[in-house]
């Protein structure tokens, strides 16, 4: 992180033909106020010191005995050690690492860690796992609560007495038609196969995204960082745009199309019935659930179980030894499905998604310039991957590597784990849901994008060079929907014939 920030400052100085100090001030002024204190800590950058040198001087980077010295840029001609460890007035960031030890913040830090670890909303006054606040696991992740003081009111439940007096399921449909005395919920939603959509996934499902404008100095302005607080409080994820639970118009390089939006268009009674229970770095072994579904009171749900990479992806030097084995995969997934069977209402559906073939990443990106290297044409994705691998923080040492043999072995293991999922779908039976399997639609997505005149590299997040981009997410939705429509029509339910009337009532009531 330090190397990226310092690189941006140095490039700003170059682009605006200014001093490094002026560039640093420029960047700090771009950043929203409460985050500027971290920016101003970088007080000692010198034109003669590249980003690697600066960050070692700040004591944010260290070299353990016997480990290689990690660097993104070519080492300076002078001795690395004499440069790194000469006295400076930079100080260090050690104070920031222990900020949670500060008594007034200790409880807040613990609560934030708890809700992220357990994938629960930070602000949830009635404890029903739904919130009126957007970020910190709020309604960007699950449908927005319409009464956070009543634990019996939340998205996805079957209506209480047809919602004659109030909106118990937050879908915006309640009250009685004065023309015939029939409750709107009964008239429009009875027998409509209402159901929600739930994602159990990893960072791809949570839609991890670092905006490229944060490090593209030729386009940088205060507007570039306007969404920084929201991004941080959503863990650098954008579930509101994801291919499963997206519901807002995208602002991150593509359009939003999601399984939730399509189910909602098919049946407006499904409004707000979404849950994205995903987490960065999630493996099948650690898929601790915080599903909000009552078997007796709520509607059925379509659950997408998609951990598409982390069971073969890690940053360890002996990466193969740390991959999930087929036997572990079988145990993990069956255990998770048994949990779901104890929580999901009868008539639900579960779709298991296979792992991606990540050789696509190296094949299409390794010799391209990363956003950080576009100004001076000096940093390729291959260099970035090597830097992260040296630090042992690579998102996937097995695929983001020049070692073709290792890339092939990683894909071979991914295929073995996908085969386990396919066999589970074929052989396992559960009381409250049926189960289906689909391959991750990377090949079909690339083909569709090629037909539209696109390039393969545009399907990958530009900053991390690893996750699916917004374009890939939208195209993937279309492919998943078509497969379900033709092969599993029972999953999607029937189209509600009253959607137009529901829409008209929303407009009459000033609803959204």
N, C-alpha and C positions, 0 to 999 in steps of 0.2 A: 504493500500500500504506500509506504513512504517513497519507494523508488518511482512509482507512478506519479505521485503528487509533485515530487521534485522535478521529474522530467517535464511535466506540464509547465511548471514555473519557468524552467530554462527555455522551453520552446516559446512561451509567451514573450520573454525578453527578446528572443531572436525575431519573432514575428513583428513585434511592435518597435523593434530597434531601441530598446530601453535597457536600463540597468536591471539586474536580477531583483534588487530591492523594489524597484518600481513595479516589476512584473508580479512580485509576490503581493504587493499591496493591491494591484489590479485584481488578482485572483481572490484575495480575501474579501474584497469589496463585492465580488460577484456572489459570494457564498452567503446564504441567509445568516442573520446576526448571531444566533446562539451557537453556530458552528465555527465562528471566526476565531475563537480562542485557540483552537487546534491549528488553524492555518497560520496564525501569527507566531506560533512556536518555532516555525521554520525560519529563524532569524539569521542564520549564519551561512546561507548558501553563497557560494563563491563561484564566479565564472570559471575558475580554474579547476573546480571540483565537479566531477560528474555525479549523477544521482546516486550511484552505488557508494561513492566515497562519502557523500553527505549523510546518507542514512546510516552508514557505519559510524560516522562521527557523532551522530545523534544517539548512538547506542540502541537504535531500534533493530539493528541487524548484528548478528554475532556469528562467529565461526567456532563450532565445537571442535575439540581436539580430534584429529584424524579425519575430519570432514572437509570436503572441497570448499573453496571460497566462492560463494555464489555471486554472480554479477550478470546484469543485463547488457551492459555496455563493455566495450574493450577496456581492459585495465589501463590506468595511466602509466606512463613510462617510468615514473618514480616508484619506489617500493610501496606496495600496497600497505604494508604494516606501518611504515613510518608515516604514511598519509592518514590512515585511519585513526591511529592512536596518538597523534600529536595533540597537544593541549588545544582546545578550542573553547570559545565562549558559548557554544551551542547549548550546553546543559544536556538534559535527556528527557525522555517522555515517561520516565518511570512513574511520575505522579499520576499520569492518566491511567496507567494500568491498574492502579489501586484506588481509583476514584470511588468504587463501591465500598471501600473501607471507611469512607467519610460518613460519620453517624447519621446525618440527616438523609443521606441517599441510600443507606444500606438496605432498608426495608423496601424501597422502591426498586432497587436492583434485584433483590430476591424475588419480588413479585413478577418483574419482567422476565427473569429467567424461568420462573415457574410456568407462566402462561405460554412462553415459546416452547419450552420442553414438552408441555402437555397439550399444546396446540389449542389453547382456550383463549377467549377474548379477555383482554386486560380490563375492559370496562363492561361489566355484565352484572347489573344490580340485582336481578332476580335469579341469577344462577342457572338459566335455561340454556346456556351456551350460545346465545344469540345476543347481538349488541346493536346499539344505535350509533356507535362510533366507528368510523371507517377503517382505520389502521390498527396496529397492535392486535392482530387477529380478530378484528372487528368485521363489519359487513362487507369489506373487500373479500373476505374469506367465506362468509356464510351470509345467507339472506338476512336483510336488515330486520331487526325486531321492531314491532310497531307498538309495543308496550313493555318497557324494560322494568316495570314495577309489578308485573304479573307473570308468574312462572308458568301459567297455563296458556299463555299467548305467545306464539312463536311460529315461524314459517314451517310448513310441512305437516301440520296436524290436521286431522279430519275436523270439519267445522263443528263447533259446539252449538247444538240446536239450530243448525243451518245458519248460524251467524245472523240471527234476526236483529239483535240489538248492538252487536259489536263485531269487529273483525278478529276472530280468534286465531286465524292462520296467516294473517298479514298479507293475503293475496289481493287486498283491495276490494273484495266483493263481499258486501254485507247489506243488511236492511231488507225491506219488503217492497215488492212491486205494488204500488198503490192501485194499479189497474185490476189486479186479480187476487191480491193478498198473498201471493206465493213468494217466499224468501228468494232473493236473487241467487244465493249460493245453491239452493236446491234446484232452482230452475235451470241454471247454467252449468253446474258442476256435478250434479248427481249422475252417477254412471259414466262419467267422462274419463275414467282411468287416470285420475290425477296421480302424479308421482314426482318425486324429487330426483335430483342428480347429485351424487356424492363422489368425490375423487379421493382415493387413498394413494398418495404418491410421493415423489421426491422433488428436487429442485426444478426439474423440467415441468412437472405438473403444477408447481407453485409459480412457475414462469419467471425464473431468475433472469434479471436483466440489469446491466450497468449501462446507462445511457452513453453512447459514443461521444456525444457532445461534451461530456465532462472532461474529455482528454483530446479534443480536436480544436486546437487553438485558433485555427483559421475561421472558426464559426462561433467561438466562445463569447458569451455575454452573460449578464445577470440572469437573463431568461433561461439560459442553459441549466442553471442550478435551482430554478424555482421549485422543482419537484423533489429536491434532495431530502427535506424533512420527511415527506411522505414515503420516499423510497427506503430510508433508513428504518422508519417505524413499521415498514412491511418486510424487513429483513432482506432488502434488495429484491424482493419478489413482487410480481404484479398479477395476482390471481384474478383481479377484476378484468383482465384481458386474456385469460388463459383459454385453451381450446376446450376445456371441460366446463368451467364455471364463469367464463368471461361474460360481462353484462354491460360494460361501458365502451364507448367508442375509443379505439386505441389512439394513444399519442406516442407510441414507441415504434413506429416504422412498419406499418401494415394495418390491416383492418381487423376488427374483432368478429369472429364467427365461433360459436361454441355450441356444445351439446345442450347446455342449459337454454340458450337463446332459441334453439330449434325446438326443443321440447315446449318452451313457453309459447312460441308461435303456434305450435300444434294444439296447445291447450292452455289458454290464458289463465285457467285455474291453477296452473303450476307456478304462477308468479312468486318470485323470491325463494322458491324451494331449492336451494343450492347449498352445498357444503364442500369446501376445499380443505381437506385435512392432509396437507402435504408439508414436507419440511426439507430444507437444504441438507443434503448428505444422507437422506434416509435410505436404509437398507431394509429388506424384508424382515430381518431378525429383530429390528427395533421399531417396527410399525406399531407403536403404542397408540391405541385408538382413543379418540374423544368424540366418537360418533354421537350425534344428537338425534336419536330416533327411538320412539316408544312403540313397542310391538302392538300394544292394544289401542293406542290413541291416534297413531299417525298413519299417513299414507305410505304405500310401498315406495321403494327407491330403486333407481338404477345406480349401481356402485361400479365405478371404474377402478380397478386395482392395477396401478401402473408404477412400478419401480423399475425404470427402463435402463438403468446403467450402474447404479452404485454397488450392486452385488458383484460386479467385475471391476469396478473403478475405485482406485485408491491412490494415495500418493507415496506408498511405501516403495523402498528400493527393491525389495523382493515381492513385487506386486502380485505375482501368480499365487504365492503362498497365502495371500490375504483375501483371495476371491472366495465367494460363497461356493460351496460344492453342490452338486445336484442333490445329494442326500439332505444337506442342510436346507436347501431351497424347498424341497418337498415338505419337510417338517415345519418350516416357518410359515408357508402359505396355507397348509392345511390347518394349522393352529389359528391363523388369522380368519380363515373361513368359518371355523367353528365359533369363533367369537361373533362374527357377523350373523351367524344363524341364531345366536341367542339374543340379537338386538334388532334385526330387521323385521318389519311387518311381513306377513305372508303375502306372496305374490310379487316379491322383489326380484331383481335380476342382478347378477354379478358378471362383469366382463374382465377377464384377465388379459392384460396386454403384455406381449413378449418384449424381450430386451432389444435395443437398437443395435445395429451393426455399425460401430463407431469408426471403422476404417474410413468411412466417408469424410471424417474430419481432416485427417492428415492428407488424404488424397486431394482434397479441394482447397485447403487453406495453407499448407506448410510453407509455400514459397510466396505467399501474398504478404503485403505490408499490413501490420497491425495499425489501428488508429494512432497509436503512440509513435509509429514510425513513418507515417505518411508525409509529414513535413520534410524530413531530411532523408527519407527512403533508407532508413537504417535499422529498423526493427521488424523482422518478419515473425510470423506465428511460430515458425520453427525455433527461433531464438527465445521467444516468450515461453514456449513449452519447456525448453531446456532449463530456463531460469527457474520456473516453478517446480520442475522436477528436482533440480538441485536443492531447492529449499524444502523438498518433501511436502509441498502443498499443492502439487498438481492435482487437478480434478480427476485425472485418469492417466496414470503412468503407462498403462498397457496400450492405450490408443494414441496418446499424444507423444509419440516417440518416433525417431527415425528408424528404429529397429523393426523392420518389416516382420520378422519372425515373431516378435512379441505382439505386434498388432494382430497377426493371424491367430495366435494362441488365445488372445483375449476374446476375439470374435468367436472362436471355437467354443470357449467356455460360455459365452453369452448364448450361443445357439443351444448348448446342452441345457441351460437353465430355462430357456424358452420352451424346449421340448418337455421339460418337467411340468410347466404350466399347462401346456396343451394336453398332456396326459391327465392332469388333475381335472381339467374341464370335461374330458371324455369319460372319466371313470368315477369321479366322486359325486355323491348325491347329498342334497341338504333339504331340510324340511321346509324352509321359508323362502328359498330362492332357487331359480335355475341358474346355470353357470355356463359361460361361453368363453372362447379364446379367440384372440386375433393377434396376428403379427403386428409389430410396430410398423406403420405404413411409410417408412422412409423412402423406399424405392418408388412407390406410387406418387408420393409427394414431389420427389425430384422430377419425375416424368411430367406431372401436371404443370409444375413451375416452368419446365423447359418449353412446354407447348405455349405458355403465356409469354415466352421470350425472356425468361429469367435465367440467372446463372446459379449453379449449385451452391456457391459460397454464400449467397444471400439467404439461404435457409438456416444459417448458423449465426448465433449472437456475435456481433463484431468484436466486443471487448474481451469476453472470456474465451471465444473461439471454441465453445464446447456445447452450449445449450441450443435447443431449437429457437429460431427467431420468431417474431410475430407472424411473418409470412408463412413459415412452416406450420405454426399453430393453426392458422386459419384454414390452410389447405388440408391439414390433417383432420380437422373437424369434418370437412366435406366428405373425405374418403371414409371416415368412420361412420358417418351418417348413412351414406349410400350402402355400405356393407350391412349395417343393421337393418336398413329399410328392405333390402332384398333377401337377406339370409335369416334375420331374426325379427320379423315384423311384430311378434308378440312383445318384444322388449319396449318398443317405442309407444305402444298404446295407440288408440284411434284418435283421429282429429276431431276436435270439439266443434260441432256445427254452430255453436253460439258465440264464437270468438268476436264477430262483428258487433253483436249486441253488448258484449262485455266491454269492448273498446268504447262504444258510444256512452255507456254509463260512466266509465272512467273519465271521459271528457266532460260529461255533464256535471260530475262531482268535483271537477278540478283536480283529479288524481293524476298520478304519474305511473 
